[in-house]
Amino acid sequence: MSKKNLDWENLGFEYYETEKRYIANYTNGEWGKGKLISDPNVVINESAAVLQYCQQVFEGLKAYTTKDGSVVTFRPDLNAERMLDSAAGLQMPPFPKERFLEAVDQVVEANLDWVPPYGTGASLYLRPFIFGSKDVIAIKPAEEFQFRLYATPVGPYFKGGVNPLTLRVSKYDRAAPRGTGHLKTGLNYAMSLNTTVEAHQEGYDENLFLDAATRTYVEESGGANIIFITEDNELVTPKSSSILPSITKRSILYLAENHLGLKVTERPVKLEEVKNFAEAGLCGTAAVISPVGKIVKGEEEIVFPSGMDDMGPTIKKLYETLTQMQLGVIDAPEGWIRKIK
Ligand SMILES: Cc1ncc(COP(=O)(O)O)c(C=O)c1O
């Protein structure tokens, strides 16, 4: 076994078929023993609940090669917990946290040749998911499920690395106030495909969604939360029951407060006040922290003082602190890094 011969520095955010994936099946009311398999294909009945009624939840996390050559994951326990919440929201059985963590470790270990080397900016993306595998025709939950976890090496989600993004305020809504926006389920992403394609066709990097009830508050983008920095260096981020509780954002809020000494406020954020902020960034496992340079709504343009050429100074410090912890350059808070090898 030896490292794959990939152009690690120039990887996109794409699927590669790696060697091993983990599966466990839920039948007769319990999860069976899991195992690593080689076959990337899933064979299910044409009337499986996932195919007919989108009964599916998923997660996304990364494994990194650190400066000392170890391979680690970043706060995988929080992904395991969020998947429990998502599953409960879609009438799916809980996949136990310890088993989730073991599956992550096993898949990373079985695909070590695919873990991008330190210093390349790339990482091994891990995609755990559960889907209703049993046939249904009436609208009801499946009785059988599959948990599956595969890995694929990825580079930055947004091409151009630190080049600030341009967002457009979407004409469409992502999630209803008492809907599924806080859960990580494929159905939230299916509904975003039209508006994402439209945004790209119009030359924008991403959509920014507003609250569906009043369309006055900022929520998040299609695949990341948003943070703002005020002129007096306070971190402000939207609070809403319909956005996904980002693990990256939770980590950033902690680091902003405890490592950079910033005031941190989570509160409803009106679109109207966004023009007063000094910096903005999208944050998530895939986005890491991607600076936002401009937000466009129809004829209106909000250009942040940090501009379109570089990250703002505070977003940059947060980015460096977070990524250096993930790469083992500086120590992370207790329990944030899980060493696999
Ligand atoms: C809609 C949405 N919001 C936010 C995030 C960020 O969450 P996390 O930091 O846990 O990856 C994601 C996933 O990356 C997402 O899909």
The ligand as an ORCA input file, in Angstrom:
! r2SCAN-3c Opt
* xyz 0 1
  C     -26.930     23.842      5.224
  C     -25.634     23.713      5.939
  N     -25.354     24.617      6.887
  C     -24.202     24.559      7.572
  C     -23.256     23.561      7.341
  C     -21.998     23.537      8.115
  O     -22.036     22.571      9.118
  P     -20.709     21.892      9.641
  O     -19.841     22.984     10.150
  O     -21.165     21.014     10.755
  O     -20.109     21.173      8.515
  C     -23.536     22.582      6.380
  C     -22.597     21.474      6.099
  O     -21.438     21.562      5.927
  C     -24.737     22.670      5.662
  O     -25.013     21.767      4.723
*
